Amino acid sequence: MTNKFPRKYTQYSNLVGRIMLGSLFVFSGLNKIKGIESTQTYMLENGVPLLLLPLVVALEIGGGVAVIVGWQTRLFALAFAGFLILTAFIFHFRIVEPFEMVNFMKDIALSGAFLIFFAHGPGKLSLDQRRPIEG
């Protein structure tokens, strides 16, 4: 007897996973806009040029929406994985500060989740998997 559970529910778990991951970054990007001054200060304190802020916001909001709807999922998943690894090391790699190390590990773990979407794609319930309407 074969286990059909994974095949039957994978499409839904991929969709829910994309919504969860993507919404995190949409909200993060919107919060960066809302608190633009504190975002700029935080970036400067960590040696990150402010000219990167519009790119970060665009990736977080635009890429987050793209991941949610499953459009260009592999491309954005790879972009987010790289982004998260960079932010982990730039902003959170402080061995003597346990809270920052937890944030470091969260960013690394999230990059792993995005690498899974990079490797396996977005699933059936996505724009990447849409089929043309025949008529």
Residue, then its C-alpha position, 0 to 999 in steps of 0.5 A: m500500500t502506498n502513502k498518497f498523503p504527500r502527493k494529495y496535499t503537497q500543492y496546498s502545503n506549497l501554497v501555504g508555505r509560499i504565503m507564510l514566507g512571502s508575507l513576512f517579507v511584504f510586511s518587512g518591506l512596508n515597515k521599512i518604508k513606514g520607519i524609513e528614518s530608523t531603517q536608514t540609521y540601522m543600515l548606516e550603523n552596520g556599514v550598509p550604503l543607503l542606496l541599497l535601501p530601495l533595492v531591499v524594499a523592492l525585493e521584500i515587497g515585490g519579491g514577497v508578492a511574487v513568492i506568494v502568487g508563485w511567479q518566477t518563484r525559483l528566481f526570487a527564492l534564490a534571491f531571497a536565500g542570498f539576501l538572507i545569508l548576507t543580512a544574517f552576517i551583516f546585521h546579526f553575526r554577533i557571537v556574544e549577543p544571544f538575541e542576535m545569534v538567534n536572529f542570525m540562525k533564523d535568517i539562515a533557516l529562512s534561507g534554507a526554506f527558500l532553497i527548498f523552493f528553489a530546488h523543487g519549485p512553487g507547486k501546482l497552485s502557482l502562476d509558474q504552473r498555470r496552463p493556457i486556457e484552451g478554447 
